[in-house]
Amino acid sequence: MVGGAGSGTLRALLAGPTVTGSVVHAGRQAVYADLDGLVVGVLARGAVHVPCAVLTTLPGLPEATVGDPVLAGDGELRVGPLSVTVTRLVSFAVPRLTTPLAPVEADLSPARDQLATDALDLLAAGDPAAVPALVGRGDGLTPVGDDVLAGWLVATRAAGRDSSPIAEAVEAHLPRTTSLSAALLRHAIAGEAIAPFRVALTTGAVAGLLAVGHTSGAGMLLGAHLSLSPSITHEALEGSTR
């Protein structure tokens, strides 16, 4: 049995009735499984800790294959030869913002240029009509359009503003994206995010966030600025080509 860090919600899920599922993504740093519509993961120590996963201290995970059976119950998650449990609780909740988000001095064009300008303008205005053009747009397990929406949702909630029109539209369009990205968007709706995003919002330090994925961190930061300082982001980003 391998212990790791995870949320109270995830620990409660593992402690509940036995649920079976299968692996939907397999790698040496992260394995994700679908358990009857809920996505949970196991992470090696070098992976970014997302709210739906247990972060272990393992340098790498045992080999797994998409489709392999997974079992959750009795306090543990079993994937092939690996059994993990939550031994340390962590919170992913983003606290209420007490200071404005500073203008970003970073090139977010790798994320922004993959998405329709009109959709980003609508999102900056808080218009749910933006959502169909963003959910599922882009490559990978977490498409960049989803990352932008996640950043917007968490930042808006942290600022104490109503995010429900966008949140409801996102919920309605989740079937358009990957199962993992849908799970992370649900966490974003609840105000939960990865630690580098929380640091960026609360301290203005963005280097750690921008290092996440190819465009995931940049997408989340773009979403935050579309929520909190849309005129700065959309008109005068450092390094922008558009």
C-alpha positions in Angstrom: 0.0 0.0 0.0 1.3 3.4 -1.0 0.2 6.5 0.9 -0.2 9.9 -0.7 -1.7 13.4 -0.6 -5.3 14.0 -1.7 -8.5 15.9 -1.0 -11.0 15.0 1.6 -13.5 14.4 -1.1 -11.3 11.8 -2.8 -10.6 10.1 0.5 -14.3 9.9 1.2 -14.8 8.4 -2.3 -12.2 5.7 -1.7 -13.7 4.9 1.7 -17.2 4.4 0.2 -18.8 1.4 -1.5 -16.6 -0.5 -4.0 -16.6 1.0 -7.4 -15.0 -0.5 -10.5 -13.8 1.2 -13.6 -11.0 1.3 -16.1 -7.8 3.3 -17.0 -8.4 6.1 -19.4 -4.9 7.5 -19.5 -1.7 5.7 -18.6 1.8 7.1 -18.2 4.8 6.8 -15.9 3.9 10.1 -14.1 0.1 9.9 -14.1 -2.6 7.2 -14.4 -6.3 8.3 -14.6 -9.3 6.0 -14.3 -13.0 6.5 -15.0 -15.0 5.1 -12.1 -18.6 5.1 -13.2 -18.4 8.6 -14.5 -15.9 9.9 -11.9 -12.3 10.4 -12.9 -9.6 9.8 -10.3 -5.9 9.6 -10.7 -2.6 8.4 -9.2 0.4 10.6 -9.6 4.2 10.2 -9.3 6.0 12.8 -7.3 7.0 14.9 -10.4 3.4 15.3 -11.7 1.3 18.4 -11.1 -1.2 17.6 -8.3 -4.7 18.0 -9.7 -7.7 17.9 -7.4 -9.0 14.5 -8.5 -5.8 12.6 -7.9 -3.6 11.1 -5.2 0.0 12.4 -5.3 2.5 9.8 -4.2 6.3 10.0 -3.6 7.0 7.4 -6.2 9.5 8.4 -8.8 7.4 6.6 -11.4 4.3 4.5 -11.6 4.1 0.9 -12.6 3.2 0.3 -16.2 -0.5 0.4 -16.9 -2.5 0.3 -20.1 -5.7 2.1 -21.2 -8.6 -0.2 -20.4 -6.9 -1.9 -17.4 -9.4 -2.6 -14.6 -9.4 -0.3 -11.6 -11.1 -0.8 -8.2 -11.9 1.8 -5.6 -13.1 0.9 -2.1 -12.0 0.0 1.4 -10.0 3.2 1.5 -7.8 2.5 -1.4 -7.5 2.7 -5.2 -6.1 -0.3 -6.9 -4.6 -0.1 -10.4 -2.8 -3.3 -11.4 -0.2 -4.1 -8.8 -0.4 -0.6 -7.2 -2.7 0.2 -4.3 -2.8 3.8 -3.0 -4.6 5.5 -0.2 -4.9 9.1 1.0 -2.8 9.5 4.1 -2.4 13.3 3.9 -5.2 15.8 3.3 -4.6 18.8 1.1 -7.0 21.6 0.0 -7.3 22.8 -3.5 -9.7 25.6 -2.7 -8.6 29.1 -3.9 -9.0 31.7 -1.2 -10.9 35.0 -1.7 -8.7 37.5 -3.4 -7.9 40.6 -1.3 -5.8 42.4 -3.9 -6.2 42.9 -7.7 -4.4 40.6 -10.1 -1.4 42.5 -11.5 -0.9 42.8 -15.2 0.8 39.8 -16.6 4.3 40.2 -18.1 4.2 37.0 -20.1 3.4 35.8 -23.6 0.1 34.0 -23.5 -0.3 33.9 -27.2 0.5 30.2 -27.5 -2.8 29.6 -25.6 -4.8 32.6 -26.9 -3.9 32.1 -30.6 -5.6 28.7 -30.6 -8.9 30.1 -29.8 -11.5 32.4 -31.5 -11.1 36.0 -30.6 -14.8 36.5 -30.4 -15.2 33.7 -27.9 -12.5 35.2 -25.7 -14.2 38.6 -25.9 -17.5 37.0 -24.8 -15.8 35.3 -21.9 -14.2 38.6 -20.8 -17.7 40.0 -20.7 -19.0 37.0 -18.7 -21.3 36.0 -21.6 -22.1 32.2 -21.6 -22.3 32.3 -25.4 -18.5 32.0 -25.2 -18.6 28.4 -23.8 -19.6 26.4 -26.9 -16.6 27.8 -28.8 -14.2 27.0 -25.9 -15.1 23.7 -24.3 -13.0 20.9 -25.8 -11.0 23.2 -28.2 -7.4 22.3 -28.5 -5.3 19.1 -28.2 -4.4 16.9 -25.3 -6.1 15.6 -22.1 -6.9 19.1 -21.1 -7.7 21.2 -24.2 -6.6 24.8 -24.0 -10.1 26.1 -24.2 -11.0 24.2 -21.1 -7.9 25.6 -19.3 -9.0 29.1 -20.1 -12.5 28.4 -18.8 -11.1 26.8 -15.7 -8.9 29.9 -15.0 -11.9 32.2 -15.5 -14.2 30.2 -13.3 -11.8 29.9 -10.4 -10.7 33.6 -10.6 -14.3 34.9 -10.8 -15.3 32.9 -7.8 -12.2 34.0 -5.9 -13.1 37.6 -6.7 -16.5 37.1 -5.1 -18.4 37.5 -8.3 -21.2 35.4 -9.7 -19.8 32.7 -12.1 -23.0 30.7 -12.3 -24.1 31.6 -15.9 -20.7 30.5 -17.3 -20.6 27.5 -14.9 -24.0 26.3 -16.0 -23.1 26.6 -19.7 -19.8 24.6 -19.0 -21.7 21.8 -17.3 -24.1 21.5 -20.2 -21.2 21.2 -22.7 -18.9 18.8 -20.8 -19.7 15.9 -23.1 -17.7 17.7 -25.7 -14.3 17.3 -23.9 -12.2 14.6 -22.4 -13.3 12.9 -19.2 -10.3 14.2 -17.3 -10.8 17.8 -18.5 -14.5 17.5 -17.6 -13.5 16.5 -14.1 -11.1 19.4 -13.7 -13.7 21.8 -15.0 -16.1 20.6 -12.3 -13.4 21.2 -9.7 -13.0 24.7 -11.2 -16.7 25.4 -10.9 -16.3 24.5 -7.2 -13.4 27.0 -6.9 -10.6 24.4 -6.8 -7.4 24.5 -8.8 -3.8 23.3 -8.9 -1.3 24.9 -6.5 0.6 27.0 -9.1 -2.6 28.7 -10.1 -3.5 29.5 -6.5 0.0 31.0 -6.1 -0.3 33.0 -9.3 -3.7 34.5 -8.1 -2.6 35.3 -4.6 1.0 36.4 -5.0 1.3 37.3 -8.7 4.2 34.8 -9.2 3.4 33.1 -12.5 6.5 31.2 -13.5 5.4 28.0 -11.8 2.0 28.2 -13.5 3.4 28.9 -17.0 5.6 25.8 -16.7 2.5 23.5 -16.4 1.9 21.6 -19.6 2.5 22.9 -23.1 -0.2 25.5 -22.8 -2.3 24.6 -19.7 -0.7 27.1 -17.4 -0.8 29.8 -19.9 -4.5 29.0 -20.7 -5.4 29.2 -17.0 -3.6 32.5 -16.6 -5.3 33.9 -19.6 -8.7 32.9 -18.2 -7.9 34.6 -14.9 -7.0 37.8 -16.6 -10.1 37.7 -18.8 -12.0 37.6 -15.6 -10.1 40.0 -13.5 -8.4 42.5 -15.9 -9.8 41.8 -19.4 -8.8 45.0 -21.0 -5.1 44.5 -20.1 -5.1 40.9 -21.2 -6.8 41.3 -24.5 -5.1 44.5 -25.7 -1.6 44.6 -24.4 0.0 41.3 -23.3 3.7 41.3 -23.2 5.0 39.4 -26.2 1.6 39.3 -27.9 1.6 38.9 -31.6 -2.0 39.8 -32.1 
